[in-house]
Amino acid sequence: MKRVLVANIFGIGDVLFTTPLLASLKKEVEGVSIDYICNARTKAVLESNPDVDSIFVYEKDDLADLWQRSKKSFFSALSGLFGGIRGSRYDAVFDFTLSRKFGLAFALAGIPKRIGLDYKNRGVFLTHKRKLEGFEGKHVVEYYLDLLDEAGVRPAVRETQIVLDESSQNWAEEYLRNRGINKDRVVAVIPGGGASWGPDASRKRWRPDGFARVADALTERSVQVMVLGDGAEEDLCCEVRDNMAKKPALVENGLALKEYIALLSMCGLVVCNDGGPLHIAVALGARTVSVFGPVDEKVYGPYPPNDRNRVVSGDEEDCRPCYSRFRLPECDRDIRCLSGISPGVVIENCLELLEKDA
């Protein structure tokens, strides 16, 4: 097995959950070359990864736009993508797409060993598969690492990772310096995240005034607070700012993902919800305090669990976690698993981690 393709077209956290598998393959299989197929947004978390040799980008929305504008261009783009895969003559693919269509495409590309999870019998074209009802009982990373057994490979690495290039690190240092922020005393507060849930993203988000109280407590201890979010979360970040007793060092919603990652790498602590920003911070080795509501942190939380990455959850609610087998039920309790979490508990965890860093 000298040439391997890994396919994951989902969100940032899910792609990061595959990085222990990538590292294990590189460590255990001498001379192996690993290529990756992901969506455009997640490419930035893989570009500098030493375990990834080349990246294919599959962007569903772009292909849909092409279909509307030009059928010829659509088929040309699709043919170019899968023609490149076929021409690479892979020995195996680790297929995490949970998609029958991708399974067929990899079969037609002539990949002899097709390894993946068989969800709802969508794995009909997989040659080596494990049944999946949903991720439950253990972390997603463990489900992924289990598939190494199908290739006779030992799971030698159990940490997620992002590797920054030197130019990104230099950019982040200059960004902070130009704004008078001490990189040794900076904390990120991220009230958004959960974008992969679309209209249900708010079900993952702790209340803005809670984040504001945490930011106030940190500011009182001479920590400089950055409130961060993506372009769609500007109002949310401004709401946190407006609820703070003293304004944060900055509010930033205009960064490209690579810049965002570089900035998080400078932070001594990241305070956030369940979502991509959390998993970026964990993969960078940052200390984190994250707030979890409907989702089971034992399955989707920081990996591997350790005291550097604290989770605060509304465990007093007997209905949590309610997200199960990729389904989120309606909530008739006003999302108390999140809204009932006290700022004091989050602040206590933040201060404990900062004291350890002192």
C-alpha positions in Angstrom: 0.0 0.0 0.0 2.1 2.9 -1.3 -0.5 5.4 -2.6 -3.5 6.2 -0.4 -6.4 8.6 -0.8 -8.4 10.0 2.1 -11.8 11.5 1.4 -13.7 13.7 3.8 -16.0 16.5 2.5 -17.4 17.6 5.8 -16.6 20.4 8.2 -13.4 21.5 9.9 -13.7 19.4 13.0 -14.5 16.3 11.0 -11.4 16.7 8.8 -9.2 17.3 11.9 -10.6 14.1 13.4 -8.9 12.2 10.5 -5.4 13.6 11.2 -4.5 10.9 13.7 -5.2 8.4 11.0 -3.0 10.3 8.5 -0.1 10.4 11.0 -0.5 6.8 11.9 -0.3 5.8 8.2 2.8 7.9 7.7 4.5 6.4 10.8 3.6 2.8 10.2 3.7 2.4 6.4 7.1 3.0 5.0 7.2 5.3 2.0 3.4 5.8 1.8 2.1 8.8 -0.1 -1.2 10.3 1.1 -3.5 12.5 -0.9 -6.7 14.1 0.5 -10.0 15.2 -1.0 -11.9 17.8 1.0 -14.0 20.9 0.5 -12.6 24.4 -0.2 -13.1 25.7 3.3 -11.2 22.9 5.0 -8.3 22.9 2.7 -6.5 25.5 5.0 -6.3 23.0 7.9 -4.5 20.5 5.7 -2.2 22.6 3.5 0.8 22.6 5.8 0.2 19.1 7.2 3.4 17.1 6.6 1.3 13.9 6.3 -0.6 15.1 3.3 1.2 15.1 0.0 -1.5 16.6 -2.3 -5.0 17.9 -2.0 -8.0 17.6 -4.3 -10.9 20.1 -3.7 -14.5 19.0 -4.1 -16.9 21.9 -3.6 -20.5 20.9 -4.0 -21.9 24.4 -4.2 -19.4 25.4 -6.9 -20.4 22.4 -8.9 -24.1 23.2 -8.5 -23.4 26.7 -9.8 -21.6 25.3 -12.7 -24.5 23.0 -13.5 -26.8 26.0 -13.7 -24.4 28.0 -15.8 -23.0 25.4 -18.1 -23.5 21.7 -18.2 -20.3 21.4 -20.3 -18.3 23.2 -17.7 -19.8 21.0 -14.9 -18.9 17.8 -16.6 -15.5 19.1 -17.4 -14.8 20.0 -13.8 -16.1 16.7 -12.5 -14.2 14.8 -15.1 -11.0 16.7 -14.2 -11.4 15.9 -10.5 -12.1 12.2 -10.8 -9.8 11.8 -13.8 -7.0 13.1 -11.6 -7.9 10.5 -9.0 -8.0 7.7 -11.5 -4.7 8.8 -13.0 -3.1 8.7 -9.6 -3.6 4.9 -9.4 -4.3 4.7 -5.6 -3.9 1.4 -3.8 -6.5 2.3 -1.2 -9.0 5.0 -0.2 -10.2 5.7 3.3 -13.7 7.0 2.4 -15.3 9.1 5.1 -18.0 10.7 2.9 -20.7 8.2 3.9 -21.8 8.6 0.3 -22.9 5.9 -2.2 -22.0 8.2 -5.1 -18.4 8.7 -3.9 -18.1 5.0 -3.3 -19.1 4.4 -6.9 -16.7 7.1 -8.2 -13.8 5.5 -6.3 -14.7 2.1 -7.7 -14.8 3.5 -11.2 -11.5 5.1 -10.6 -10.0 1.7 -10.2 -9.0 1.9 -6.5 -8.9 -1.7 -5.4 -9.1 -1.3 -1.7 -12.0 1.0 -0.6 -12.2 1.3 3.2 -15.0 3.1 5.0 -18.1 3.2 7.3 -21.3 1.7 6.0 -24.0 4.1 7.0 -27.6 3.2 6.0 -26.2 0.7 3.5 -24.5 3.5 1.5 -21.2 1.5 1.6 -22.3 -0.9 -1.1 -19.1 -0.1 -3.2 -16.7 -0.4 -0.2 -14.5 -3.5 -0.2 -13.7 -3.2 3.5 -16.3 -1.6 5.8 -17.7 -1.4 9.2 -21.4 -0.8 10.0 -22.3 2.6 11.3 -25.6 3.5 12.9 -24.2 6.8 14.2 -21.3 8.0 16.2 -22.0 7.1 19.8 -20.3 5.6 22.8 -16.8 6.6 21.8 -15.1 9.5 20.0 -15.3 10.0 16.2 -11.5 9.8 16.1 -11.7 6.2 17.5 -14.2 5.2 14.8 -11.8 6.5 12.2 -8.8 4.9 13.7 -10.6 1.5 13.8 -10.6 1.5 10.0 -6.8 1.2 10.1 -7.3 -2.4 11.1 -8.9 -3.0 7.7 -5.6 -2.1 6.2 -3.5 -4.0 8.8 -2.1 -0.7 10.2 -1.6 0.0 13.9 -3.1 3.3 15.2 0.2 4.8 16.4 -0.9 8.4 16.8 -3.9 9.7 18.8 -3.7 13.4 18.7 -5.2 15.8 16.1 -2.9 18.3 14.6 -2.6 21.5 12.5 0.9 22.6 11.4 1.4 26.3 10.6 3.8 27.6 8.0 6.3 30.2 9.1 4.7 33.0 7.0 1.4 32.5 8.8 3.1 32.6 12.2 4.9 35.8 11.2 1.6 37.3 10.0 -0.1 36.6 13.3 2.7 38.1 15.4 2.7 41.3 13.3 -1.2 41.4 13.4 -1.1 41.4 17.2 1.9 43.8 17.5 0.2 46.4 15.2 -2.8 46.4 17.5 -0.8 46.7 20.7 -1.7 43.2 21.9 0.8 41.2 24.0 0.9 37.7 22.5 1.8 36.3 26.0 -1.4 37.6 27.5 -4.0 37.1 24.8 -7.2 35.1 25.0 -9.7 34.4 22.3 -13.5 34.4 23.1 -15.5 32.8 20.2 -19.3 33.1 20.7 -20.2 31.5 17.3 -19.2 28.3 15.6 -21.4 25.3 14.6 -21.9 26.6 11.1 -22.2 23.0 9.7 -25.5 22.8 11.5 -26.9 25.6 9.3 -30.2 27.1 10.7 -29.7 25.0 13.8 -26.3 26.5 14.6 -27.8 28.5 17.5 -28.5 25.2 19.3 -24.8 24.9 19.8 -24.2 28.4 21.0 -24.0 29.6 24.6 -25.6 32.9 25.2 -23.6 36.1 24.3 -24.0 37.7 27.7 -22.4 34.6 29.2 -19.3 35.0 27.0 -19.3 38.7 27.9 -19.2 37.9 31.7 -16.3 35.5 31.0 -14.5 38.2 29.0 -15.0 40.7 31.8 -13.5 38.3 34.4 -10.5 37.7 32.2 -9.9 41.4 31.4 -9.9 42.1 35.2 -6.9 39.9 35.4 -4.9 41.8 32.8 -5.6 39.4 30.0 -6.3 41.0 26.6 -9.4 39.5 25.0 -10.1 39.1 21.3 -13.7 38.4 20.3 -13.4 36.4 17.1 -15.9 35.0 14.5 -16.4 34.6 10.8 -18.0 37.1 8.5 -21.6 35.9 9.2 -21.1 36.3 13.0 -20.3 40.0 13.2 -23.6 40.9 15.0 -23.0 38.1 17.5 -19.5 39.2 18.3 -20.6 42.8 18.6 -23.3 41.7 21.0 -20.6 40.2 23.2 -18.6 43.4 23.0 -21.6 45.6 23.8 -22.4 43.5 26.9 -18.8 43.8 28.3 -18.1 46.3 31.1 -14.7 47.1 29.4 -14.3 46.8 25.7 -12.2 43.9 24.3 -8.8 44.5 22.7 -10.4 43.8 19.4 -13.4 42.3 17.6 -12.4 40.5 14.4 -14.7 39.0 11.7 -12.8 39.5 8.5 -10.1 36.9 8.6 -9.5 34.2 6.1 -9.4 30.7 7.7 -5.6 30.4 7.5 -5.2 33.8 9.2 -7.8 32.8 11.8 -5.9 29.6 12.5 -2.6 31.5 12.9 -4.2 34.0 15.3 -5.6 31.1 17.5 -2.1 29.7 17.6 -1.0 32.8 19.5 -3.6 32.4 22.2 -2.9 31.1 25.7 -6.6 30.2 26.1 -9.6 29.8 23.7 -13.1 30.1 25.1 -15.7 28.8 22.7 -18.7 26.6 21.8 -18.8 23.1 20.4 -17.6 23.5 16.8 -14.8 24.0 14.3 -12.9 26.7 16.3 -12.7 24.4 19.3 -11.1 21.6 17.2 -8.7 24.0 15.6 -7.5 25.3 19.0 -7.1 21.7 20.3 -5.2 20.6 17.2 -2.9 23.7 17.7 -2.2 22.6 21.3 -4.0 25.6 22.8 -5.7 25.4 26.2 -9.5 25.5 25.7 -12.7 25.9 27.7 -15.7 24.9 25.6 -19.4 24.9 26.3 -21.4 21.9 25.1 -25.2 21.6 24.9 -27.1 19.0 22.9 -23.9 17.2 21.7 -22.0 14.5 23.6 -18.5 15.8 24.3 -17.3 12.2 24.8 -18.1 11.7 21.0 -17.5 15.1 19.5 -15.4 16.9 22.1 -11.7 17.7 22.4 -9.5 14.7 21.6 -7.9 13.1 23.3 -9.6 14.2 26.6 -7.1 15.9 29.0 -7.0 18.6 31.6 -5.8 21.2 29.1 -9.1 21.1 27.3 -12.0 21.6 29.7 -15.6 21.1 28.8 -18.5 22.7 30.6 -21.9 21.1 29.9 -25.4 21.3 31.3 -25.4 17.7 32.7 -28.1 18.5 35.2 -30.5 18.2 32.3 -31.6 14.6 32.0 -32.3 15.0 28.3 -28.8 15.8 27.3 -27.1 14.8 25.1 -30.0 14.7 22.7 -28.1 14.9 19.4 -27.8 11.3 18.3 -27.3 9.4 15.0 -27.0 12.7 13.1 -30.4 13.8 14.3 -31.3 16.8 16.5 -34.8 16.6 18.0 -37.0 19.6 18.8 -36.4 21.1 22.2 -39.3 21.9 24.5 -37.0 23.0 27.4 -35.7 26.3 26.0 -32.3 24.7 25.4 -31.6 24.8 29.2 -28.6 22.5 28.7 -26.9 25.7 27.3 -28.9 28.6 28.7 -28.7 27.2 32.3 -24.9 27.1 32.3 -23.5 29.7 34.8 -20.8 32.1 33.7 -19.2 31.4 37.0 -18.4 27.8 36.1 -16.9 28.8 32.8 -14.8 31.6 34.5 -13.5 29.1 37.2 -12.2 26.7 34.5 -10.6 29.6 32.6 -8.8 30.9 35.6 -7.6 27.5 36.6 -6.0 27.0 33.2 -4.5 30.4 33.1 -3.0 29.9 36.6 -1.4 26.7 35.3 0.2 28.6 32.5 1.5 31.4 34.7 
